[in-house]
Amino acid sequence: MAGRGWRLILAGGSHGDNPYLRQVRQFLADNPGLPVELRVNITAAELQELYRRASLFWHFCGLGQNDPALVEHFGMTVAEAMQSGCIPLVFDGGGMREIVRSAENGYLFSSVVELAGTTVRLFNEPALRAGLAAAAWSAGKGFSKEAFAGACEPWSGSCCPGAMSPGAPADLSWTERVVCVIFPKMNITGRIEISLVIPSTTRRRASPSSLNSSAASAPAWGSPMRSSSSTTAAPTDRSRS
């Protein structure tokens, strides 16, 4: 039977009263036999372990939406999952098309029916899963801080002279200087504050961890869980080293 031995783990952040989260909890309470686990507001270490153990990563953001603002613009969690070797199955829209190459390092889907069909195929074809997981892991390395800095280094000195200014702390690597100059800071609500953070020994610097696509930063920026939240599907007997 397709899917036997697999579990679906729903992971996300939720703060305050959340009607959608209540619906999910009620549905699971009414269907106790489902191999589904709900994980809310987990720690960074727990999230990293889920990424490590999971084989597939579902991301629904944008499905059924007509407003472009509700479609994922980049998808840091998708990059995080790929860096752990998870195969991404993501909505075919927004920035996902720039991250996932369908049938090469993951799959794009436009409907739940399409997602289900692809998932069942991956359940039944371990060799296909292995190849896609390796490709996803390789593609995920392209979203690291080092990759970003390497791409920016040729032009950032002329565009952002502050990165090489005498006032920049000597202990900052070139990568950190580029990050601090180019990126505005983001507050906890997810809104970008209009401020340019220049390297300084007295001014709080923008954290370069956001470029790492690191799971360690996920809880800090976790948005409320909703119907377009990310999910990971992990088999019960799988452990990736």
Summary of the structure (lengths in Angstrom):
residues: 241
radius of gyration: 19.6
end to end distance: 27.2
largest distance: 65.4
contacts: 684
relative contact order: 0.20
helix: 45%
strand: 15%
